[in-house]
Amino acid sequence: MTSAGTKCRRLTQVAFVALTLCVLFIQKPSLIPLPGYQQLVGEPRTWDAVAGGDARMGSSVIPVTSAYKPLEVDILADFPKKIVQTTTTAGKRDFEQMWKSWRDLNPDYTYWIMKGESQNFRDILGPQLMHLDDVLDEFVDQHFSVRPAIKRFWKQLNTPVLRTDFLRYLVMFARGGVYSDIDTSIIKPIHDWIPRRFLDDTEKPVNVVVGIERDETKEGALRPIGFAQWTLMTKPGHELFEKAIYRVMSNIEFLAGVQRVPVDRVVIPKADAVEATGPGMFTDVVVEVLREQGIGVDWLLFSNLTEPMLLGDILFLPINAFCGRHCRSDSPEYGDVYVQHHHQNGWFSSQSMKYSEQKTETA
């Protein structure tokens, strides 16, 4: 006969699962895991060892003290003159006019295009998506050799759309410079993005440049302001991208736990991808970094921004800068157009949410 204590424990477990699902599907803005979910699903931790920090899966604050000494941003250094994009051979051909605009308009920059050519992924998901193989694994191994949790998570992550998002944060943290999706065109050279008055002020250096993607403060949106992550600019080692890396890991592991599957078998709808790895997550991390820098922020601070604004060490550009010609078309009062996003790369398709049964062979 089942004892009263056993029944009580079972009811507690059922209640906890219900609460976890409520947090996942109702509290969408952050997708921060509940404390203790790990004990429920029995999945191993993939956080790096933390010395004096809180590495629980449920922590909404990313550990800042770890066994790895993070890169320090040189506040006097210039932004690295590097442009990074990712695609396949087919994508390089299909978007040639777009990616060449980046190379041709910035002749003093090193242009670095990362190509993944896994035949297994291409057969299953189609050549229009970005596919990652040993070339990209090599990059992660090289730049994150002292962070085994990141390396392990990268090898487990098997969904192209999620890897695409994760990779941009890895590249920006490790190397800095400019990242932009392959289906973007540059309109204004990079050296014109930051106004001279900010470059000349050594007391208040600019270390990251962020563009506004969405401004819906008058429409009652859950997250009225959104920051673009299809184009990114930073100096290497900035905490913003370190936080983004670990937030992605935490969010995906949480979803895997809810689905009771390993990370490489996670099935994720588009709305959850936006929140877990995409613009939703990135927007939340930007706000978190500002608050940690002692800056009180409100959505209205960014609404109807007409000129660049420096908060902490992050320079915010008006909505036209990275969202030009489709967010506020024909509205010159919202600043110059720096980048045009053509939305042609199929960032998310019905296939993007599926994992591949076939693994890319490693060298």
C-alpha positions as CSV (number, residue, x, y, z in Angstrom):
1,M,0.0,0.0,0.0
2,T,1.3,3.4,-0.9
3,S,2.1,5.5,2.2
4,A,0.7,9.0,2.7
5,G,4.3,10.3,2.5
6,T,4.8,8.7,-0.9
7,K,1.6,10.2,-2.2
8,C,2.6,13.6,-0.9
9,R,6.0,13.4,-2.7
10,R,4.3,12.4,-6.0
11,L,1.8,15.2,-5.7
12,T,4.7,17.6,-5.1
13,Q,6.5,16.4,-8.2
14,V,3.4,16.8,-10.3
15,A,2.9,20.3,-9.0
16,F,6.5,21.2,-9.8
17,V,6.2,20.0,-13.4
18,A,3.0,22.0,-13.8
19,L,4.7,25.1,-12.4
20,T,7.7,24.6,-14.7
21,L,5.4,24.5,-17.7
22,C,3.6,27.6,-16.6
23,V,6.8,29.5,-16.3
24,L,7.9,28.3,-19.8
25,F,4.7,29.2,-21.6
26,I,3.4,32.1,-19.7
27,Q,6.4,34.0,-18.5
28,K,7.9,34.3,-22.0
29,P,10.2,37.4,-21.8
30,S,13.1,35.7,-20.2
31,L,12.7,31.9,-20.2
32,I,14.9,31.8,-17.1
33,P,14.9,28.2,-15.6
34,L,13.4,27.6,-12.3
35,P,15.8,26.7,-9.4
36,G,16.0,23.0,-9.0
37,Y,14.6,21.8,-12.3
38,Q,17.8,19.9,-12.8
39,Q,17.0,17.7,-9.8
40,L,13.7,16.9,-11.4
41,V,14.9,15.8,-14.8
42,G,18.3,14.5,-13.8
43,E,20.3,16.2,-16.6
44,P,23.9,16.9,-15.9
45,R,25.1,20.5,-15.5
46,T,27.0,22.1,-18.3
47,W,28.0,25.3,-16.6
48,D,31.7,25.9,-16.2
49,A,33.2,25.5,-12.8
50,V,32.5,28.6,-10.8
51,A,34.6,29.9,-7.9
52,G,32.5,31.9,-5.6
53,G,29.6,32.4,-8.1
54,D,26.2,30.9,-8.3
55,A,26.1,28.3,-11.1
56,R,22.6,26.9,-10.4
57,M,20.5,26.4,-13.5
58,G,17.8,28.5,-11.9
59,S,20.0,31.5,-11.4
60,S,18.7,34.5,-13.4
61,V,22.1,36.2,-13.0
62,I,24.9,34.8,-15.1
63,P,28.0,33.9,-12.9
64,V,30.6,36.6,-13.2
65,T,33.3,34.9,-11.1
66,S,34.6,31.7,-12.8
67,A,37.6,29.5,-13.1
68,Y,38.3,31.2,-16.3
69,K,39.7,34.8,-16.3
70,P,37.6,36.6,-18.8
71,L,39.1,38.8,-21.5
72,E,39.2,42.4,-20.5
73,V,37.9,45.1,-22.8
74,D,40.6,47.6,-23.6
75,I,38.6,50.8,-23.3
76,L,41.2,52.8,-25.3
77,A,41.5,50.4,-28.2
78,D,39.8,50.8,-31.5
79,F,37.2,48.3,-32.6
80,P,38.8,45.4,-34.5
81,K,38.6,46.0,-38.2
82,K,37.0,42.7,-38.9
83,I,33.7,41.7,-40.6
84,V,32.3,38.3,-39.9
85,Q,29.4,36.6,-41.8
86,T,28.3,33.0,-42.0
87,T,26.8,31.0,-44.9
88,T,27.2,27.9,-47.1
89,T,28.7,27.8,-50.6
90,A,25.1,28.1,-52.0
91,G,24.5,31.1,-49.7
92,K,27.7,32.7,-50.8
93,R,26.5,32.5,-54.4
94,D,22.8,33.5,-53.7
95,F,23.7,36.5,-51.6
96,E,26.8,37.6,-53.4
97,Q,25.7,41.1,-54.1
98,M,24.9,41.6,-50.4
99,W,28.0,40.2,-48.8
100,K,30.2,41.9,-51.4
101,S,28.8,45.3,-50.3
102,W,30.4,44.7,-46.9
103,R,33.7,43.9,-48.4
104,D,33.7,46.6,-51.0
105,L,32.5,49.4,-48.8
106,N,35.1,48.7,-46.1
107,P,38.4,48.0,-48.0
108,D,40.5,48.5,-44.8
109,Y,38.6,45.7,-43.0
110,T,39.4,42.1,-42.9
111,Y,36.4,40.2,-44.3
112,W,35.9,36.8,-42.8
113,I,33.2,34.5,-44.1
114,M,32.6,31.3,-42.1
115,K,31.3,28.5,-44.3
116,G,29.8,25.3,-43.0
117,E,29.3,22.5,-45.6
118,S,28.0,19.5,-43.8
119,Q,26.4,17.3,-46.5
120,N,24.3,15.5,-43.9
121,F,22.7,18.8,-42.7
122,R,22.3,20.0,-46.3
123,D,20.4,16.9,-47.4
124,I,18.0,17.1,-44.6
125,L,17.4,20.9,-44.1
126,G,18.3,22.4,-47.5
127,P,21.1,24.6,-48.7
128,Q,19.3,27.8,-47.8
129,L,20.1,27.4,-44.1
130,M,23.5,27.9,-42.5
131,H,25.2,24.6,-41.8
132,L,28.1,24.1,-39.4
133,D,30.8,21.5,-39.7
134,D,34.4,20.9,-38.5
135,V,35.6,24.3,-39.6
136,L,33.3,26.0,-37.1
137,D,34.0,23.3,-34.5
138,E,37.7,24.2,-34.9
139,F,36.9,27.9,-34.2
140,V,35.1,27.0,-31.0
141,D,37.9,24.6,-29.9
142,Q,40.5,27.3,-30.5
143,H,38.9,30.2,-28.8
144,F,37.1,28.4,-25.9
145,S,39.6,25.8,-25.0
146,V,39.5,26.9,-21.3
147,R,35.7,26.9,-21.2
148,P,34.8,23.2,-21.6
149,A,31.1,23.8,-20.9
150,I,30.9,26.0,-23.9
151,K,32.7,23.5,-26.1
152,R,30.5,20.7,-24.9
153,F,27.3,22.6,-25.4
154,W,28.4,23.7,-28.9
155,K,28.9,20.0,-29.9
156,Q,25.6,19.0,-28.4
157,L,23.6,21.8,-30.1
158,N,22.3,20.3,-33.3
159,T,19.6,22.7,-34.6
160,P,20.9,25.1,-37.3
161,V,18.8,28.1,-36.3
162,L,20.0,27.8,-32.7
163,R,23.6,27.3,-33.7
164,T,23.4,30.3,-36.0
165,D,22.4,32.5,-33.1
166,F,24.9,31.0,-30.6
167,L,27.8,31.3,-33.0
168,R,27.4,35.1,-33.5
169,Y,27.7,35.6,-29.7
170,L,30.8,33.3,-29.6
171,V,32.5,35.2,-32.5
172,M,31.7,38.6,-31.1
173,F,33.0,37.7,-27.6
174,A,36.2,36.0,-28.8
175,R,37.2,38.3,-31.7
176,G,35.0,41.4,-31.7
177,G,34.5,43.5,-34.8
178,V,31.3,43.5,-36.8
179,Y,28.9,40.6,-37.4
180,S,26.0,40.8,-39.9
181,D,23.7,38.2,-41.3
182,I,24.5,37.1,-44.9
183,D,21.2,38.6,-46.2
184,T,22.1,42.2,-45.2
185,S,23.6,45.0,-47.3
186,I,25.7,47.8,-45.9
187,I,24.7,51.3,-46.9
188,K,27.1,53.4,-44.9
189,P,30.8,52.4,-44.2
190,I,31.5,51.1,-40.7
191,H,33.9,54.0,-39.9
192,D,30.9,56.4,-40.2
193,W,28.7,54.5,-37.7
194,I,30.0,56.1,-34.5
195,P,29.8,59.9,-34.5
196,R,33.1,61.7,-34.0
197,R,32.0,63.2,-30.7
198,F,31.8,59.8,-29.1
199,L,35.2,58.6,-30.6
200,D,36.9,61.7,-29.2
201,D,35.6,61.3,-25.7
202,T,38.2,59.0,-23.9
203,E,36.4,59.5,-20.6
204,K,33.3,57.7,-21.9
205,P,34.5,55.1,-24.4
206,V,32.1,53.2,-26.7
207,N,32.7,49.4,-26.4
208,V,29.5,48.1,-28.0
209,V,27.2,49.4,-30.7
210,V,23.6,48.3,-30.7
211,G,20.7,49.1,-33.1
212,I,17.0,49.3,-32.3
213,E,15.0,46.7,-34.2
214,R,11.5,47.4,-32.9
215,D,9.7,50.3,-31.2
216,E,6.1,49.4,-30.2
217,T,5.7,51.4,-27.0
218,K,2.3,52.6,-28.1
219,E,0.9,49.2,-28.9
220,G,1.1,47.6,-25.5
221,A,3.7,45.1,-26.5
222,L,5.1,42.8,-23.9
223,R,8.7,43.9,-24.7
224,P,8.1,47.3,-26.4
225,I,11.6,47.8,-27.5
226,G,13.7,45.2,-29.3
227,F,17.4,45.4,-30.1
228,A,18.7,43.9,-33.4
229,Q,21.1,41.0,-33.4
230,W,21.4,40.5,-37.1
231,T,24.1,43.2,-37.0
232,L,26.4,43.5,-34.0
233,M,29.5,45.6,-33.3
234,T,31.8,45.2,-30.3
235,K,35.3,45.1,-28.8
236,P,36.3,41.5,-27.9
237,G,35.6,40.1,-24.4
238,H,32.7,42.3,-23.6
239,E,30.4,41.1,-20.8
240,L,27.3,41.6,-22.9
241,F,28.3,38.7,-25.2
242,E,29.6,36.6,-22.4
243,K,26.2,36.9,-20.7
244,A,24.4,36.1,-24.0
245,I,26.5,32.9,-24.4
246,Y,25.5,31.6,-21.0
247,R,21.9,32.8,-21.2
248,V,21.6,30.7,-24.5
249,M,23.0,27.7,-22.7
250,S,20.7,28.1,-19.8
251,N,17.6,28.6,-21.9
252,I,18.2,25.7,-24.2
253,E,19.1,23.3,-21.3
254,F,15.9,24.4,-19.7
255,L,13.8,23.6,-22.8
256,A,15.6,20.2,-23.1
257,G,14.7,19.5,-19.4
258,V,11.1,20.4,-20.0
259,Q,11.0,18.1,-23.0
260,R,13.0,15.4,-21.2
261,V,15.5,15.1,-24.1
262,P,19.2,15.8,-24.5
263,V,20.2,19.2,-25.9
264,D,20.8,17.7,-29.4
265,R,17.2,16.6,-29.6
266,V,15.5,19.8,-28.6
267,V,12.5,20.7,-30.7
268,I,11.8,24.4,-30.5
269,P,9.0,26.5,-32.0
270,K,9.8,29.9,-33.6
271,A,8.5,31.9,-30.7
272,D,10.7,30.1,-28.2
273,A,13.7,30.5,-30.5
274,V,13.2,34.2,-30.5
275,E,13.1,34.2,-26.7
276,A,15.7,31.6,-26.0
277,T,18.5,32.6,-28.4
278,G,17.4,35.4,-30.6
279,P,16.3,39.1,-30.3
280,G,14.2,38.5,-27.2
281,M,17.0,37.0,-25.2
282,F,19.5,39.6,-26.6
283,T,17.3,42.5,-25.6
284,D,17.0,41.2,-22.1
285,V,20.7,40.8,-21.7
286,V,21.4,44.3,-23.0
287,V,19.0,45.7,-20.3
288,E,20.7,43.5,-17.7
289,V,24.1,44.8,-18.6
290,L,23.0,48.4,-18.4
291,R,21.5,47.9,-15.0
292,E,24.6,46.3,-13.7
293,Q,26.5,49.4,-14.9
294,G,24.2,51.4,-12.6
295,I,22.0,52.8,-15.3
296,G,18.3,52.8,-14.7
297,V,16.5,52.1,-17.9
298,D,13.0,52.4,-19.1
299,W,11.5,51.4,-22.5
300,L,10.5,55.0,-23.1
301,L,14.2,56.0,-23.0
302,F,14.7,54.2,-26.4
303,S,11.4,55.1,-28.0
304,N,11.5,57.5,-30.9
305,L,15.2,57.8,-30.6
306,T,16.4,60.2,-33.3
307,E,20.2,60.3,-32.7
308,P,22.8,58.0,-31.2
309,M,22.7,57.7,-27.4
310,L,25.5,56.5,-25.2
311,L,24.5,54.6,-22.0
312,G,27.4,53.2,-20.0
313,D,29.7,51.9,-22.7
314,I,27.0,50.9,-25.1
315,L,26.1,53.2,-28.0
316,F,22.5,52.9,-29.1
317,L,21.6,53.8,-32.7
318,P,18.2,55.0,-33.9
319,I,15.9,52.4,-35.5
320,N,16.9,53.3,-39.1
321,A,20.5,52.4,-38.6
322,F,20.3,48.6,-38.7
323,C,16.6,48.4,-39.5
324,G,16.5,50.7,-42.5
325,R,14.0,50.7,-45.3
326,H,11.6,48.4,-43.6
327,C,11.0,49.4,-40.0
328,R,10.3,53.1,-40.4
329,S,10.5,53.5,-44.1
330,D,10.6,57.1,-45.4
331,S,11.2,58.5,-41.8
332,P,14.5,60.4,-42.0
333,E,14.0,61.8,-38.5
334,Y,15.0,58.4,-37.1
335,G,18.5,58.7,-38.4
336,D,20.6,57.5,-41.3
337,V,20.4,54.0,-42.7
338,Y,23.6,52.0,-42.1
339,V,22.4,48.5,-42.9
340,Q,19.5,47.0,-44.8
341,H,18.2,43.6,-43.8
342,H,16.5,41.9,-46.7
343,H,15.0,39.0,-44.7
344,Q,15.8,36.5,-47.4
345,N,17.9,33.9,-45.6
346,G,15.1,31.9,-44.0
347,W,16.2,32.5,-40.5
348,F,13.5,30.1,-39.3
349,S,11.6,27.5,-41.3
350,S,9.5,24.5,-40.4
351,Q,12.6,22.5,-40.7
352,S,14.8,24.7,-38.5
353,M,13.2,23.3,-35.4
354,K,14.1,19.7,-36.1
355,Y,17.3,18.0,-35.0
356,S,19.3,15.9,-37.4
357,E,19.6,12.1,-36.8
358,Q,22.8,12.2,-38.7
359,K,25.9,13.6,-37.0
360,T,28.6,15.5,-38.8
361,E,31.8,13.4,-38.8
362,T,34.7,14.9,-37.1
363,A,38.2,14.9,-38.3
